[in-house]
Amino acid sequence: MNIKGRFVTLRAVEEDDLEMLRDMMNDSDMEQYVVGWSFPVSKEQQHNWYINLLTDSKSKRFIIETKDDGAVGIVTLTDIDWKNRSANHGIKLANRKNRTKGIGTDAVMALMRYTFDELGLHRLDGAWFDDNVASKGLYTKCGWSVEGVRREYVFKGGQFKDLAIVGVLASDYYALIEKNHYWD
């Protein structure tokens, strides 16, 4: 089953996607926005990641596709807690030109609909660097709220950076789509 947005499709990760994903992981421009530590990823490491992905019941990762450009990124649910009905979420778009077209918004909205309507989860969690204007804009538009800030939490680019802790509840999502009629 593919997950449909207004104009994106979220689908399972296939072996054919590994090169695009590896290119994203090795993109130094993108790395500055990634929370955590990144190392160059080899083809073998990427393949091993894919093999582990196939059997991971606590993570779901989906390729973001558009009709015109094909695979353009990845959206994730990780650390799924089936008892407390929560998960962490992330997104990466492979090409800068795709970062202002509404692709991220549609992918996040589609993932939230799937998460809350199909999986029955209650909340999604995330984090971004406090100075990441693009992430703030995307997630605010999608109904997410900043729930706190971890001051000087991540060492990146030779300095400590604040990390915004964010989340969205199913009720936030339903209020948003009632207000903005996203799926009408």
N, C-alpha and C positions, 0 to 999 in steps of 0.2 A: 504494500500500500504506500503510495506517495502522499505527501501532505501538501495541500494546495493553498497558496496565498492568492492575492488578487492577480499577481503576475509572476510570482516565483513558485517553484516547486521544490520541496524539500524531499530528498530521496536518500536511500541507503548509500553509504560509501562503498565504492567498487575499487578493485585493484587499479583500474585505468585512471582513477583520480589521484593516485599516490604521488605522481610527479608534480601536479599542481599543488598539492598539500605540502610537499617537501619544499617547493619553491617559496610558499608562504612562510614556512618555518624558518627558512634561511634568508628571508628578506630583512635586511638590517633596518630599513625604514619602518617596517611594521613592528620590529622587535622593541622599539622604544615605547610602544603602547601596551606591550604584553606584561601582565603581572607575573612575576616569577623569573626564573633563571632560564635562559635559552642558550643552547649550544648548537653548532652546526649539526645538521641531521644528514646522515648518509642514506643511500638507497636501502641498504640492509636494515638499518635502524627503522626506517619508515615502513619497510615490509614487516618487521617484527611487531611494530605498533599495530599494524593492520591485522595481523594474526590474532593478537590479544584482544582487539576490538570485537572480533567475531564472537567471542564467548563472554564478554563483559556484561553482566546483568545490571550493573549499577551505573552504566554510561550508555548514552545513545548519541550518536553523531550523525548529522545529515548534511549532504552536499546541497548547497543552494544553486539552483539552476534557473536561468531565464531562457525564454524562447529564442531570443536573438543571440545571446552570448554563450549559451551552454553553462557549464560549471563555472561559478564565479566566487565561491567561498564555502564556508562551513559554519554550521550552527550546532551547538552542543547542549546536552543535558548530562551533567556529571554528578557523581556522589548522590545518586538517586536514593532517597530514604523512603522506602515503600511504607513503613510503619507511620512515620510522621508526615508523609505525603509532601515531600519537598525535594528540591534538586538545585544544583548550581547550574548557571547558564553562561554561555559565551558565544561570541560570533567573530569571524574574521572574513573580510572580503579581500580577494586576491589582488585586485587591481584598483589603484586609486580612482580611476575613472568611474568605477562602480559605487563609489562611496557617497555620492550626492544625488543619486537617481531614485531614492526611495526603496532600493533593494533591501537594505538593512532593516528598515521599518517593516516592510512586508514580510521579511523572513522572521523577525521577532514576533510579529502579530500572528503569523501562521503557527509558529512554535508554541506560543502561549495558548492558542485555541486548541491545539493537539494536546498539550500538557494538561490543561484544565478540563476540557470536554472529553477527551478519550482516555487519558491515563488517570484522571481523577486526582491529580496532585492539587495541593492547597496553596503552595507558594513556590516561587522561584527566587533564588538568591544570586547575587553577582557582586562584582567589584570593579572599579576603574580608578585610574590615577585621578586625583582631585583636579588636576589641571587639564584633563582630557575633555575638551569642549565638544568634540564630535560625539563621544559616548554619552555625555550629559544630555545633549540635544536629542539623540536617538531614543534613549530610554525614558526621558521625560515625556516625549511624544507618545511613547507606548505605555504610559501610566505607572512607571516605576518611581520609587521614592528613595531618597538617601536616608538611611537609617542610622548612620554614624560615620565617623571618620577615624581611621587609625593613623595617628600623626607619625610622620617620618618612619613609615612601616616598611617600605621597600627601598633597597639600595639599587639605583639604576642610573646609568650615565654619570657616575661619579658623585651622586648626591642622594640623600634620603628624600623619598617622596611620600606625600600623604596618600592614603588609600581610602576612597569612599566606599562604604559598604552599602549595598543597595538591595532592594527587594520589591516584589510585587505579589499581591495576594490574588487569588481567583476572583474575589469580590471587586478588587480594583480593576481587573481586566473587564469583568462584566459591566461595571459602571462606565468604563471608557467606551466600550463598543455600543452601549445604549446611547451615550452622549454623542459620539462622533459617527455612528452608523457605519463603522468600518466595513462590515461585511454585506451591507445593503447594495 
